[in-house]
Amino acid sequence: MRLTGLGVRWEDGSGGDFIFICSSYQLTGRFRLFGNIGFCDLKPTFKNTTVMVFEADGLVVPGIYSLNNSISAVSANSHTFNYIQPMNSIDLSVGIGMRL
């Protein structure tokens, strides 16, 4: 068994980085083993994301009247920001090829 090919590819994109390593081994005259491994480091940015939080101190249940069933004033808060979500992945594939 001998190494017949090796390749490395690196991409630096605006959304993340990618690196892939590919190799192949000659098993016999007709069969070859292939292997690929890759790593993706993605960091997409979500712009102008708005989060709204509503808050109340009590709970209103229709049809049930008690002092515990009262509600205070409802307050709302909102915040807008840019959010970066890291999404990393590893890709591994192995295969066997046969020459006809």
C-alpha positions in Angstrom: 0.0 0.0 0.0 1.5 3.4 -1.0 0.3 7.0 -0.9 -0.5 8.1 -4.4 -2.0 11.5 -3.8 -2.4 14.1 -1.1 -4.1 17.5 -1.4 -4.7 20.3 1.0 -7.2 23.2 0.4 -7.6 26.3 2.6 -10.3 28.9 2.0 -10.7 32.1 4.0 -14.2 33.3 3.4 -16.1 36.2 4.9 -18.4 33.9 6.7 -15.7 31.5 8.0 -12.7 29.3 7.3 -12.5 25.9 5.6 -9.6 23.4 5.4 -9.8 20.1 3.6 -7.2 17.3 3.3 -7.6 14.6 0.7 -5.6 11.5 0.2 -5.6 8.2 -1.8 -3.8 4.9 -1.4 -3.2 2.3 -4.1 -4.2 -1.0 -2.6 -3.8 -3.3 -5.7 -3.7 -2.8 -9.4 -7.5 -2.3 -9.5 -8.4 -1.0 -6.1 -7.7 2.4 -4.5 -8.7 3.7 -1.0 -9.8 7.4 -0.8 -10.0 9.5 2.3 -11.1 13.1 2.9 -11.3 15.1 6.1 -12.4 18.7 6.4 -13.0 21.3 9.1 -15.4 24.2 8.7 -15.3 27.2 11.1 -18.4 29.2 10.3 -19.4 32.4 12.0 -22.4 34.0 10.3 -23.5 37.4 11.6 -27.2 38.1 12.1 -27.6 41.9 11.9 -30.2 44.1 13.6 -31.7 41.2 15.7 -34.4 42.5 18.1 -35.3 40.7 21.3 -38.5 41.7 23.2 -39.1 40.6 26.7 -42.5 41.0 28.4 -42.8 40.8 32.2 -45.8 40.7 34.5 -46.0 39.9 38.3 -49.2 38.0 38.3 -51.3 35.7 36.2 -54.9 36.3 35.0 -57.0 33.2 34.7 -60.5 33.9 33.1 -63.4 32.9 35.3 -61.5 32.6 38.6 -61.7 35.7 40.8 -59.3 36.0 43.8 -56.7 38.3 45.1 -54.0 35.8 43.9 -55.4 36.1 40.4 -54.6 39.8 40.1 -52.1 41.2 37.7 -49.8 44.2 37.9 -48.7 46.4 35.1 -47.0 44.6 32.2 -43.6 45.9 31.2 -41.8 45.3 27.9 -38.1 45.7 27.1 -36.5 45.4 23.7 -32.9 45.3 22.6 -31.4 45.4 19.1 -27.9 44.0 18.4 -25.8 42.1 15.9 -25.4 38.4 16.8 -22.5 36.1 15.7 -23.4 32.4 15.8 -20.4 30.0 15.7 -21.1 26.8 13.8 -18.2 24.4 13.5 -18.2 21.0 11.8 -15.9 18.2 10.9 -16.5 16.2 7.7 -14.9 12.7 7.3 -15.4 10.4 4.3 -13.7 7.2 3.2 -14.3 5.2 0.1 -12.9 2.4 -2.1 -12.6 2.9 -5.9 -12.2 0.1 -8.5 -10.7 0.6 -11.9 -12.5 -1.3 -14.7 
